[in-house]
Amino acid sequence: MYSKTRILIATIIVLILTATGYFLYQRYIMPKASSVEFVFAYQDRVADLASIVAVKLGYFEDEGLKGIRTMMFHSGPACVEALVYGKADFGTMGDTTAILIAASKQPLKIIATHGGGENRHRIIARYGSGIRSIKDLVGKKIAVKKGTSTHGGLMLLAEKYGLDLDPYLIDLDPSSQLTALASGAVDAIVASEPTPSIAEYKKYGYEVATLGGLNNTYPILLVVRSEFAERHPEVVVKVLRALIRASRFIHEHPAEAAGILANITGIPVEAVMKAMKYHYYNVTMDPRTVESLESMAKFLRDIGKIEETPDFRRVIDTSYLKEAYRELGS
């Protein structure tokens, strides 16, 4: 009888502890569901792989963001357009795109970078084009998506070599550049990954140079509408938590991450894996990123693309990122 009583008491204690533990998990650990509806605009670029992984693996929903809708584009300017016209609440974009929109004083906040890479933009020339160096681009038909980080990097490179390439630039989305290169409609393309790696994989062209060595890390940035962030700070933090989780997945399972992008875009896995080597995947807003933004902004001002440099102390808001890492205990 005594033994049965002890067993009964022990069972009750276990049940109480289990219930208490689950309550504490619900109260302090398990993400609370949010009914806020919002749109997350992102890109099919390798630099934006954290967003792609987070969407594909359901990390936003895991954070309780049941009201999320997503829009995938081929470039940062398309994400900006969605933000400016109220079609999206979050958008990803490269540094030049973010600087141009910040300089126009749109009510947007830069809250993090979640990818980038000094050599992620590359110049690929068509076989038979006669292009062997940067200087050979003069007089050639060059495809680039204007207003992008790639475009900004190309202008930096042109200044370094004392070249005026503007008369030879053709504004094309990355999705159209490969066809133009293969058909001979253009002599070279300048694009972010994975477009250059695809061109090489399909034998459309060869590398002339990267846009590296110009004091720029070419970060891809997460931007949010200021009004949305101020009304729903908890949603902003959850979005960042999902991206942090996705970036960790990329580091721990690079082949699986490459497979996700390959399945979504139809790009060969080999090309994706090569393209990923040109990138870093960290959710941060470190001093080097800020310095890179300031350097590019100064350059864009000096060449007349913007009238004045943005006040990054106002445009960049790291409070949401700090809270996301605090909640994750890191």
C-alpha positions, 0 to 999 in steps of 0.5 A: 500500500505504501509503495502504491501511494509513493507511485501515485504521488510520483506520478502526480508530481511528474504530471504537474511538472510536465504541465508547468513546463508546457505552460512555461514553454507557451508563455516564454518560448513558443512564438505567439501567433500573430494575425497581422497581415503583411507582404514580404517582397524578396528576390530570386538572387543567391544573395537573398538565399536566407529569404528563400530558405525562410519562405520555403521551410516555413520559418515565418509561420514557425514564428507565428506569422500566419498573416504573411504573403510573399512576392518574389521578384528578379531585382531590388527595384521591383521590391522597392516599387512594391514598397513605395506603392503599398503592395509590400511591407518588407522588401529586400534590395541591394545597397545602391537601390536602398541608397537611392530610395533613402535619398528620396526620403521615402518613409522606409527603414533599413533594419538588417543585411542578411547576405552579400559578398564583395565579388557577387557581381561579375562581368561576363563577356560573350565568346567572340566579343573580343573583350579581355579587360575592363577597358575593352567594354568601351563601345560594346553593348553591355546589359545591366539592370539599372538602379541596382547594386550591380549598376552601382558597382559597375559605375564604381569600377568605371570610375576607377579605370577612368571610363564612361560606360553609360552610353553603352549600357542596356537596361535589362532584367537578369532574367533577360540578360542570359537570352541576350548574351546567348543570342549575341544581342549584347556583348557582355552582361553585368549581374549578381549571382546566380546569373554569371554562374549560369552563363558560365555553366551554359557556355554563354560566356566567360568572366572578365572581372568581378566588381570586387576591390572597391571598398564595397561588400554589396550587402543585400538589405532588409527594408520595412515601411516605417509606419508598419514597423512602428505599428507592429514591432513584434512582427518585424522582430519575428521576421528577423528571427526567421531570417536568422534561423534561415542563415544558420540553416545555410551555414549548416546545410549548404547543399540543401539550401542550394537545392532549395534555390535550384528547385525554385528557379530551375537553375542547376545545383552546380551553378548555385553551389558555385554562386554561393561561394561568392557570398556571406550569409549573416543577419547583421548590421555591423560597422563594415556594412554601414561603412560600405553604405556610406562609401557608396552613397558618397560616390553616388552623390559625387557623380550626381545620382543623388543630391545628398547622402542619406542620414544613415543614423535616421534610416538605419534602425537596429533596435529590431535586430537587437531584440531578435537576437536577445529573444534568441539568446544570442 
